[in-house]
């Protein structure tokens, strides 16, 4: 009984170390509640998006230059319609989804980490929107124009709407994710995981990784489109290094948190344990008698 009470007992909240400790069942119950609320927000956002999905589809196929995509299956048009509505619904419901995520994670964070998180969330949303806008307004038209002109005298560029929309949404999504680089670097530096000196010293390796990432994101093999992606990523990395210099805090060492040993006490010595020392002296006196 004592073990069961100890396993289900909550600890008192500590503002520095985090919120109260919950049992596994309480964590699962809270997670279920958060997921249900996020799902309801997604359903509502998707329903609202159905009223302007046609307008969004017209914007997405505009880079094709007046060419009409084709549907290769009878149900392809309606599936694409609801797919775009779902993507738009995710964007509309993103504030609620992020709030539910933060509300689930924040009780386990310290007071300082909560302040960082509340600042990073609005900035992260703005950077993600900037990345999507950059991909849709600059990258996508240039990429589609290049792909349409490649071997156009031998191959007629006729696209399936399913493959085209999948191509566009993938490009927009990953470009938005990559634009979060400065905040990720600043957050890691604030926690003491990376240092500004480490970032500056390993800049040449970062350039190589950025080039590989730009090549993976760029839908075309030409270096011009790759440079369109690579140059903003380099600027974002430098912004991240600058933010790291402003937010860096060294991590507290583990040894600093441990209590200092008693003076003159050494591990394994009899002087550190007077009870055992007295017991051994009593045994020796008994043997002498």
C-alpha positions as CSV (number, residue, x, y, z in Angstrom):
1,X,0.0,0.0,0.0
2,X,2.8,2.4,0.9
3,X,4.4,1.8,-2.6
4,X,1.1,2.6,-4.4
5,X,0.6,5.8,-2.4
6,X,4.2,6.8,-3.2
7,X,3.8,6.2,-6.9
8,X,0.5,8.2,-7.2
9,X,1.5,11.0,-4.9
10,X,2.2,14.4,-6.5
11,X,5.2,16.5,-5.6
12,X,4.8,20.2,-4.7
13,X,5.3,22.6,-7.6
14,X,8.7,24.2,-7.9
15,X,8.9,27.3,-10.0
16,X,12.6,26.8,-10.7
17,X,12.6,23.1,-11.4
18,X,9.2,22.9,-13.1
19,X,5.6,22.1,-12.3
20,X,4.2,19.3,-10.1
21,X,5.1,15.8,-11.1
22,X,2.2,13.8,-12.5
23,X,1.6,10.1,-12.8
24,X,1.7,8.3,-16.1
25,X,-2.1,8.0,-16.2
26,X,-2.5,11.7,-15.5
27,X,0.0,12.5,-18.3
28,X,-1.9,10.3,-20.8
29,X,-5.2,11.8,-19.7
30,X,-3.9,15.4,-20.3
31,X,-2.4,14.4,-23.6
32,X,-5.7,12.9,-24.8
33,X,-7.5,16.1,-23.8
34,X,-5.0,18.3,-25.7
35,X,-5.1,16.1,-28.8
36,X,-8.9,16.2,-28.9
37,X,-8.9,20.0,-28.7
38,X,-6.3,20.3,-31.4
39,X,-8.3,17.9,-33.6
40,X,-11.5,19.9,-33.1
41,X,-9.6,23.1,-34.1
42,X,-8.3,21.3,-37.2
43,X,-11.8,20.2,-38.2
44,X,-13.1,23.8,-37.8
45,X,-10.2,25.3,-39.7
46,X,-10.7,22.8,-42.6
47,X,-14.4,23.5,-42.7
48,X,-13.7,27.3,-43.0
49,X,-11.0,26.7,-45.7
50,X,-13.6,25.0,-47.9
51,X,-15.1,28.4,-48.8
52,X,-11.8,29.7,-50.4
53,X,-10.1,26.5,-51.5
54,X,-10.7,27.2,-55.1
55,X,-9.0,30.6,-54.8
56,X,-6.0,29.0,-53.2
57,X,-5.8,26.4,-56.0
58,X,-5.8,29.2,-58.6
59,X,-2.8,30.8,-56.7
60,X,-0.9,27.5,-56.6
61,X,-1.2,26.7,-60.3
62,X,-0.5,30.3,-61.4
63,X,3.3,29.6,-61.8
64,X,2.4,27.1,-64.6
65,X,1.9,30.1,-66.9
66,X,-1.7,29.6,-68.0
67,X,-1.3,25.8,-68.6
68,X,-4.1,23.7,-67.1
69,X,-3.1,20.6,-65.1
70,X,-4.8,17.3,-65.8
71,X,-6.5,14.8,-63.6
72,X,-5.4,11.2,-64.3
73,X,-8.0,9.5,-62.0
74,X,-11.8,10.2,-61.7
75,X,-11.5,11.1,-58.0
76,X,-8.2,13.1,-58.3
77,X,-9.9,16.6,-58.5
78,X,-12.0,16.2,-55.4
79,X,-9.2,14.6,-53.4
80,X,-6.9,17.6,-54.3
81,X,-9.7,20.0,-53.4
82,X,-10.0,18.5,-49.9
83,X,-6.2,18.2,-49.6
84,X,-5.7,21.9,-50.1
85,X,-8.6,22.6,-47.7
86,X,-6.8,20.4,-45.1
87,X,-3.5,22.2,-45.5
88,X,-5.2,25.5,-45.2
89,X,-7.1,24.2,-42.1
90,X,-3.8,23.3,-40.5
91,X,-2.5,26.8,-41.0
92,X,-5.7,28.4,-39.6
93,X,-5.7,26.0,-36.6
94,X,-1.9,26.4,-36.0
95,X,-2.3,28.9,-33.1
96,X,-4.6,26.5,-31.2
97,X,-2.4,23.5,-32.0
98,X,0.7,25.4,-30.8
99,X,-1.2,26.5,-27.7
100,X,-2.2,23.0,-26.8
101,X,1.4,21.8,-27.4
102,X,2.8,24.5,-25.2
103,X,0.2,23.9,-22.5
104,X,1.2,20.3,-22.4
105,X,5.0,20.9,-22.3
106,X,5.2,24.1,-20.2
107,X,4.4,22.5,-16.7
108,X,7.6,20.4,-17.1
109,X,9.8,23.4,-17.8
110,X,11.5,25.9,-15.5
111,X,10.4,29.5,-15.2
112,X,13.2,30.7,-17.4
113,X,12.6,28.1,-20.1
114,X,8.9,29.1,-20.2
115,X,9.9,32.7,-20.9
116,X,12.1,31.7,-23.7
117,X,9.4,29.5,-25.2
118,X,6.7,32.2,-25.0
119,X,9.1,34.5,-26.9
120,X,10.1,32.0,-29.5
121,X,6.6,30.9,-30.5
122,X,5.5,34.2,-32.1
123,X,8.9,34.6,-33.7
124,X,8.8,31.0,-35.0
125,X,5.4,31.6,-36.6
126,X,6.6,34.7,-38.3
127,X,9.7,33.0,-39.6
128,X,7.7,30.1,-40.9
129,X,5.3,32.4,-42.7
130,X,8.3,34.2,-44.2
131,X,9.7,31.0,-45.5
132,X,6.5,29.9,-47.1
133,X,6.1,33.3,-48.7
134,X,9.7,33.2,-50.0
135,X,9.1,29.7,-51.5
136,X,5.8,30.6,-53.0
137,X,6.7,34.0,-54.5
138,X,10.3,33.5,-55.5
139,X,11.4,29.8,-55.5
140,X,8.3,28.3,-57.1
141,X,7.9,30.5,-60.2
142,X,11.6,30.2,-61.0
143,X,11.6,26.4,-60.5
144,X,8.4,25.8,-62.5
145,X,9.6,28.0,-65.3
146,X,12.9,26.1,-65.5
147,X,11.3,22.7,-65.3
148,X,8.8,23.6,-68.1
149,X,11.6,24.7,-70.4
150,X,13.9,21.7,-69.8
151,X,13.7,19.6,-73.0
152,X,10.5,21.4,-74.0
153,X,11.2,20.7,-77.7
154,X,11.1,16.9,-77.0
155,X,8.7,16.5,-74.1
156,X,5.4,18.4,-73.6
157,X,5.2,19.6,-70.0
158,X,1.7,18.4,-69.0
159,X,1.4,17.9,-65.3
160,X,-1.0,15.9,-63.1
161,X,-2.7,18.0,-60.5
162,X,-2.0,15.4,-57.8
163,X,1.8,15.4,-58.4
164,X,2.0,19.1,-58.9
165,X,0.2,20.0,-55.7
166,X,2.3,17.5,-53.8
167,X,5.4,19.1,-55.2
168,X,4.3,22.6,-54.3
169,X,3.2,21.7,-50.7
170,X,6.4,19.8,-50.0
171,X,8.5,22.8,-51.2
172,X,6.5,25.3,-49.1
173,X,6.6,23.1,-46.0
174,X,10.3,22.4,-45.9
175,X,11.3,25.9,-46.8
176,X,9.2,27.2,-43.9
177,X,10.9,24.7,-41.6
178,X,14.4,25.7,-42.7
179,X,13.6,29.4,-42.0
180,X,13.4,28.5,-38.3
181,X,17.2,28.0,-38.2
182,X,18.0,31.3,-36.3
183,X,15.6,30.6,-33.5
184,X,16.8,27.0,-33.1
185,X,20.4,28.2,-32.8
186,X,19.4,31.0,-30.4
187,X,17.4,28.6,-28.2
188,X,20.3,26.1,-28.1
189,X,22.7,28.9,-27.2
190,X,20.4,30.1,-24.4
191,X,20.4,26.7,-22.9
192,X,24.2,26.4,-23.2
193,X,24.1,23.5,-25.7
194,X,26.2,25.4,-28.3
195,X,28.5,28.4,-28.0
196,X,29.0,31.4,-30.3
197,X,32.7,30.4,-30.6
198,X,31.7,26.9,-31.7
199,X,29.4,28.3,-34.3
200,X,32.0,30.7,-35.7
201,X,34.8,28.2,-35.6
202,X,32.8,25.6,-37.5
203,X,31.4,28.0,-40.1
204,X,33.1,26.2,-43.0
205,X,31.3,22.9,-42.1
206,X,28.0,24.8,-41.8
207,X,28.5,26.1,-45.3
208,X,28.9,22.6,-46.6
209,X,25.8,21.4,-44.7
210,X,23.8,24.4,-46.0
211,X,24.9,23.6,-49.6
212,X,23.7,20.0,-49.2
213,X,20.4,21.1,-47.6
214,X,19.9,23.7,-50.4
215,X,20.5,21.0,-53.0
216,X,18.0,18.7,-51.3
217,X,15.3,21.4,-51.1
218,X,15.8,22.8,-54.6
219,X,13.6,21.0,-57.0
220,X,15.9,21.7,-60.0
221,X,19.5,20.6,-60.6
222,X,20.8,24.0,-61.9
223,X,23.1,26.0,-59.7
224,X,21.0,29.2,-60.1
225,X,18.0,27.8,-58.3
226,X,20.3,26.3,-55.7
227,X,21.9,29.6,-55.0
228,X,18.4,31.2,-54.6
229,X,17.9,28.8,-51.6
230,X,21.5,28.8,-50.4
231,X,22.0,32.5,-50.0
232,X,19.0,33.0,-47.6
233,X,20.1,30.0,-45.6
234,X,23.6,31.5,-45.2
235,X,22.1,34.7,-44.0
236,X,19.8,32.9,-41.6
237,X,22.8,31.1,-40.2
238,X,24.7,34.3,-39.6
239,X,21.6,35.8,-38.0
240,X,21.6,32.7,-35.7
241,X,25.2,33.3,-34.8
242,X,24.4,36.9,-33.9
243,X,21.5,35.9,-31.8
244,X,23.6,33.2,-30.1
245,X,26.1,36.0,-29.0
246,X,23.2,37.9,-27.5
247,X,21.5,35.0,-25.8
248,X,24.3,32.6,-24.8
249,X,24.4,31.5,-21.2
250,X,26.9,28.9,-20.0
251,X,25.4,25.7,-18.6
252,X,25.7,25.1,-14.8
253,X,28.2,22.3,-14.1
254,X,26.9,19.2,-12.3
255,X,29.6,19.3,-9.7
256,X,28.6,22.8,-8.7
257,X,25.1,21.5,-7.7
258,X,26.5,18.6,-5.5
259,X,26.9,19.4,-1.8
260,X,30.5,19.6,-0.6
261,X,31.8,16.7,1.4
262,X,32.4,17.1,5.1
263,X,35.9,18.3,5.9
264,X,38.3,15.4,6.6
265,X,35.8,12.8,5.4
266,X,36.9,10.5,2.6
267,X,34.9,7.9,0.8
268,X,35.3,4.4,2.2
269,X,37.1,5.6,5.4
270,X,36.0,4.6,8.9
271,X,36.1,8.2,10.0
272,X,33.3,9.0,7.6
273,X,31.0,6.6,9.4
274,X,31.3,6.9,13.2
275,X,28.6,4.2,13.8
276,X,30.6,1.5,12.0
277,X,33.8,2.7,13.8
278,X,32.2,2.3,17.2
279,X,30.7,-1.0,16.3
280,X,34.1,-2.4,15.2
281,X,35.8,-1.1,18.4
282,X,33.1,-2.9,20.5
283,X,33.7,-6.1,18.6
284,X,37.5,-5.9,19.2
285,X,37.0,-5.4,23.0
286,X,34.7,-8.4,23.2
287,X,37.3,-10.6,21.5
288,X,40.0,-9.5,23.9
289,X,37.8,-10.4,26.9
